[in-house]
Amino acid sequence: MIIPMPDDETYSTGGQVDAIAVALIDGAFDKKLDVRVVVCQSLFKLGKERPRMVLGSCHSYLHKHPKLPQGHRVEILNVAERICRESLEQISRPLAIDLVQLASAEMTQSKTVLPDWQTAASGVLVALGCSFCNEVMEEMLRKFQPGVLPHFFVVQTLGNLAAANAYGVLPFLKAVLGTLLPMLGLAKQDNMRWVFSSALAKFSEAILEYVANIDMAPDPTVTSTVYASEIGSAYDVLFTVWLQSKEPKLRMAVVEALGYMSHLMPREKLEEQLPKLLSCILKLYHKHPDNPLPITQCLAMVLDTATTDQCTGLEVQLDGLLNLLFTQACLVSENGSSAMLKNQNEVLRCFQMLERGFSDKVLTGLLTRLESSSEKVRIAALRIIRHLINASGTHFDAKKSLVLSGLRLMLSETNNKVKKAFAQVIVALAHHEYLQEEGGGQMIEFLIKQCALPAETLQVKKQPSDAEHVSSDSLRAMCENILQLLTTTVSDMEAVLWPRLLEYTISVDYAAAVSVVCKNAAFLSAKKREENAEDYEINYNRFVDIPKPHALCARLLVLAAHPRCDRDRGCHVLRLMKAMGPNINKNTVALWDTVIPKLLQFLEAADEADGGDEGQEWSQKSWEDLLLKLLSKTLDEADSEDWSCDLGAALAKQIPLYNEQQADKNFLYKLLGVVLRRASTKQFIDSHLELMFSTTRHSSKLEREGCAVAFGYCASTHLEAVIDKLEQLSRSDSHKKSAGIFSRIKVGDYRHVQDSCIRFSIMPAIQCSC
């Protein structure tokens, strides 16, 4: 093993660490790969602590061993590059000059392209060029002489350095371009044409970066027109000659360069070349179907320049552009490759550029595609519309009514993939104040409709093999999150959601979404009540579709009965009751503000107990007793016969809501029984006892039990009325009509069974009443 000590005392410390550094350098190319990795990492860590000493040792080692294996030189140069990038500010100018000369010699020593070695040396030069740009550029320009085709990696290093340090390279760029242009005709091999194209792309990008950040630039007088002549000349060679090459990699490099160069060309030249350039770019899509990204990136830059400069030649190509871009937008990556995703983003950028000058045509075309029978087409159109809403700024605001009108077609969509894309569009609409326009409420209704989707069965969940399948469960969860996001973070949405969310608390169609509706309505109501907002108190004459106070109170009391159902709806319902207290009955506010927090604590304690080691069974009866007690005290505080009767009437009206939820219907009857116990109007009591009994499904034990308990509550203060009603019901033949599953049996067969069921209802009612 060779372990030389550096002769140059300038970089040594005089301690043992010098020998350690040299030993690590010597072992950087160990035969075992894992040892090699550890040694190089150790050398890098030491270099971050002692960059001057380690870099000096690397310089000395390479300089003294010209016949060192290429792989060993590569490892040392790679470590040196990493140290330079991490500790550039600690490197002195003399050391930097030594390293620049060393790396330049390593890079150009072989005329043949040896990628690993020469890339490592080039990397050192680029890293040093971030602080010592003049020194690196002077060294490179010595090897970049007029009339002589330079080394491949000299050109590549110049391009990479321009990308890494635009401010440092730009003062040299006019001279570099002046030398480079005559060389383009000398480049006959594809690899040299490729590296020149790549460098021109990076030079153009550096100019654009410099001009875009001119306020921080060393020379604020520089403009892009300074380089227009040279870039225009380079364009002629690349477009007319090199782009015709049969080598795909060269064509892609040329395309990338043309995109950047289009920003710098003289305007009249771009106007002249635009039809030919666009036509050529569009043809490349057919030649390179597997690698469209560079083509789309180029197209986006050309369109950016053309629309900014308002080139008249663009309109002629518009239809072809839109059709081809939409075809690209419909492409779906099978494996989710990053290149395909980047291409999709560039396609969106192209539509954004075209929308600047042709917004009506672009938008109309996209809305028309929503009528397609292809889900891919509809999804692509929605994705583009969402991007335009987010990226087009205020100049797109004039299209709000047209956008909303066109999107209404999606409200009846049945495909979950498309519905997911549409829900994402609604998020964009909300953030940009579209939903305040006419028709915005329908978009919110669409979200709530998805929140009410039924849960999928296990069998359905196992079926999909499509990687992009969107299940009803995932769509429902997504829309629930979106609704919460809009409610809690988009302040402009309050005017859209409040108090309209309350409409959906009583809707039969959206009963399955009532938990998430209550959750968001509770947030808004509590916020407005706390802020004492002017619009907190609801004008029921203005919002005619909002449930009236008695109807809302009745609905929430029933929903609270089974707090663990429907994604723990109980807490959300109770919070909404508390927040809405002043809107329901001002006399009960103090009671609800005191009792409801205790009920919430009860639920939280029950949840903790169930989850702990000492878990205890949930007592449904105890919970119902608490709610019935709350209702009883509420009626006492309201102290109004009319209000109590209105609440009872609301409960009775909502009975059909629970025809499929027997447990909820059971509790509704009990609530109605408490109200009847408080009532004093004979006709009201009699009619509602009749209604309860006639709407009870007597074959259901739960409904019979609820009805019987309700009769019992009423009998505690109106015993005679209840007994009379029971006697009347037992004598009546009207109840001998078919009910439930017995309606499918012949009259002679089911009459005995039905009579038994009704007796099962009457007998418990008599027992509860006595």
Buried (B, 14 or more C-beta within 10 A) or exposed (E): EEEEEBEEEEBBEEEEBBEBBBBBBBBBBBEEEEEBEBBBEBBBEBBEEBBBBBBBBBBBBBBEBEEBEEEBBBBBBBBBBBBBBBBBEBBBEEBBBBBBBBBBBBBBBEEEBBEBBBBBBBBBBBBBBBBBBEBBBEBBBEBBEEEEBBBBBBBBBBBBBBBBBBBBBBBBBEEBBEBBBEBBEEBEEBEBBBBBBBBBBBBBBBBBBBBEEEEEBEEEEBEBEBBBBBBBEBBEBBBEEBBEBEBEBBBBBBBBBBBBBBBBBBEEBBBBBBBEBBEBBBEBBEEBEEBBBBBBBBBBBBBBBBBEBEBEBBEEBBEEBBEBBBBBBBBEEEEEEEEBEBBBBBBBBBBBBBBBBBBEBBBEBBBEBBEEEEBBBBBBBBBBBBBBBBBBEEEBEEBBEBBBEBBEEBBEBEEBBBBBBBBBBBBBBBBBBBBBBEBBBBBBBBBBBBBBBEEBEEEEEEEEEEEEEBBBBBBBBBBBBBBBBBBEEBEEBBEBBBBBBBBBBBBEEBBBBBBBBBBBBBBBBBBBBEEEBEEBBBEBEEBEEBBBBBBBBBBBBBBBBBBBBBEBBBBBBBBBBBBBBBBBBEBBBEBBEEBBEEBBEBBEEBBEBEEEEEEEEBEBEEBBEBBBEBBBBBBEBBEEBEBBBBBBBBBBBBBEBBEEBBBBBBBBBBBBBBBBBBBEBEEBBBBBBBBBBBBBBBBBEBBBBBBBBBBBBBBBBBEEBBBEBBEEBBEEEEBEEEBBEBEEEEEEEBBEEBEEBBEBBBBBBBEBBE
